[in-house]
Amino acid sequence: MLIRYFAWLRDHTGCSKEEFTCPDTVSTVNELVAFLSAQSQSHQKAFQLASNGGRIIQVAINHEFASFDDAICDSDEVAFFPPVTGG
């Protein structure tokens, strides 16, 4: 699975992308967030800030907006980013 981080999520995780083979217990974006949060303190901080710090993050699966309850598989690209505004 290819995971991409944008904006302040990239800053906190220290990377713009990474690849993982997720365990069988990871089948939704919510479960992926829990898995990633356990990878390092930096990941934990990034996702903790997203949920507790008043920051809201969005997710895309294979370049389409998605929900944190959506299913994922190892061949997916998952991107985490702050809300986007139009102009």
Residue, then its C-alpha position, 0 to 999 in steps of 0.5 A: m500500500l502506498i500512503r501519501y501525506f500532505a501539508w502538516l501531516r507530512d511535516h509531522t510524519g517526516c515523510s511525504k510517502e511510504e509503502f507498507t504491507c498492512p496486516d490482515t487486521v487492517s481493512t478500513v481507513n480507520e484501522l489504517v490510521a491506528f496501524l500507522s499511529a503505532q509505527s512511530q511517535s511522529h505518526q502518532k502525533a500527526f494523527q493525534l493532532a488531526s483528531n484532538g487538535g481541532r484539525i480535520i483531515q481528509v482521505a482519498i483512496n486511489h485519487e478519490f475522496a473517501s470516508f474513514d469507514d471505507a474499505i482498503c486493500d494492499s494495492d491501494e494508494v491512500a492519501f491524507f491531507p487537510p481540507v481543501t478550499g476552492g477558489 
